[in-house]
Amino acid sequence: MKLSVLNQVRVSPGTAASTALRQSIELAHLAEELGYERYWIAEHHGSPTAACPCPEVLLGALGAETSRMRIGAGGILLPHYSPFKVAECFRALDGLYPDRIDLGIGRSAGAGAEETKALQRDRSPRPFAEDFDDQLAELLHFLNGTFPDDHPFRTILVSPQARGAIPVWLLGASHGSAALAATLGLPYAFAQFICPQQMEASCRRYQAEWSGGAGRQERRVIVAVSVLCVETQAEVRELAAAARRDRPPTPAGRTPVPPVRRGREWEKSRFVGTPEHVRAELSAAAAAAGVDELMVLAPLGDYETCERSYRLLAEAFNLTRR
């Protein structure tokens, strides 16, 4: 089983966002040393508890601080951006860190309504992400140089010129995203931590409907899971109690999330416990989805708690240290 890391660059209570950014680099060092396969950064906007709205910027630092592990965006929220600009950014990253860059693409806003509006250059009242399929196809054409001869963008040079193919992963949490990834021939990353009830069916649909089409990539599935590994059951109970007490800051105009509800959400997580318990549960989930790689998000706790969780998980799965 391969394990990877998804980092939402969360800001722990009582710490600064700049601390969370520095800790994301420290965690990358640890993940590479422990033998994790890849390390992806998520994109969020306007959140007091998430410090990275621009994964491509942080990836520049992460590439310089690591040497072998794959790094990438999990993901770039394409409806906010020009496909041409995204292609240029990731070509530049690939030029700096060849054969190590992954480009995960999502279609969600990753933001509230006002932040989403502020991110748009064209503020017409059209539905958000209505042309996502066209954007994604355009991005693939830019990256692969496959525009038709009569397309107006056919002669555009995407700089820097390619050293090799950049893997483009489609992120999703539904049957629809699975079908789109299969149709386009893209590797697929399913967010089990967002929609656990659709994991097995979505992953199986992707595998069954794979066409090997315009994406020109291999058929691969990663399942992203929310995991916290601790040494004792007593710690599990303590963390659940902390989740009930925690009141994260709430932006103006938003409804606060009651601590009781947060505690219940925490307790419903399937992947919290001792190393032996978590390994058994994760192995069963991977088998049900038919995957050989899981991407792990640490859902709660300060940096030290998350770091220890990744250490225990690496030991439980006997990852090969670098």
C-alpha positions, 0 to 999 in steps of 0.5 A: 500500500502506498500512502501520501499526504494531503495538507490543508495548511490548517492554522492551529488555535492560538498560532499565526498563519505564517507558522502554519505555512512554515510547518507545512514545509517541516511536514514535507521534510518528515513525509519524504523521510518516512517514505510517503509517496507524494505531498499535495497542498489544498486551496482555500480562500477567505478562511481563518483556519486555512493558510494557503490560497495559492498552492503553486506558490507554496509548491515552489518552496516545497520543491526546494526543501525536498528532493525525491517525493512527488509534490503537487496541488490537491487541487487547483480550483480551475473555475477561478482561473485561466487554463493558460495561466495554470498551464504556465505555472505548472510548466514552470514548477516542472522546469524547476523540479522535473518529474516530481510535479502533480497537478490536481484539478478541482471544480469547487469554489473552496470559498464563500459566495463573496470570496468567489465573486471577488476571485472572478474577473468576469462578474456576470451572474452566470452559474459557477463552474458552468464551463468547467468541462471546457476549461479542463479540456482547454488546459489539457490542450495547452499542456499536451500541445493538442489543439486542432489546427484550426483552433485560435490558440494552436500557435500559442507557446506555453512557456517554459517548454515541456521537459515531460508530461505533467500528470493531471489528476481530476479531483472529485467526490461523486459519480459524475467526477469519476465518469468525467475522469474516465472519459478524459483518460485522467487519473482520479483522486476521490475525496472519501473524507467529503463523501464517504458513501459514494467512494466504492461506487465512484471508484469502481465506475471510474475503473469500469468506464476508463477510455484512455482518451485525451488525457494520455495518462495511465489509469490510477485512483487515489482515495483521500481519507481523514486519518488520525493515528494515536497510541491509545484509546484514551487519546481517541476519547480525549480528542473527541472531547476536544472537538466538542469544546473547540470553537474555531473563529467564524468570518463575519456573516457566517453561521458558527459551527456548534462545537457539539456538531463538530464533535459528532462529525469527529466521532463519525470518522472511520479512521481514528484510533490506534495504529493496528485499528487504523491500518485494518480500517484503511486496508479494508477501505482501499480494498473496497475501492480497488486502490493501492494508494491512500492520501491522508489528511490529518483532520484535527489537532495541533502540529505535533499531534498531526506529525505523530499521527503520520509517524505512527501511520508510516510505521503501521504500514511499514513504509520504506524510509528514505 
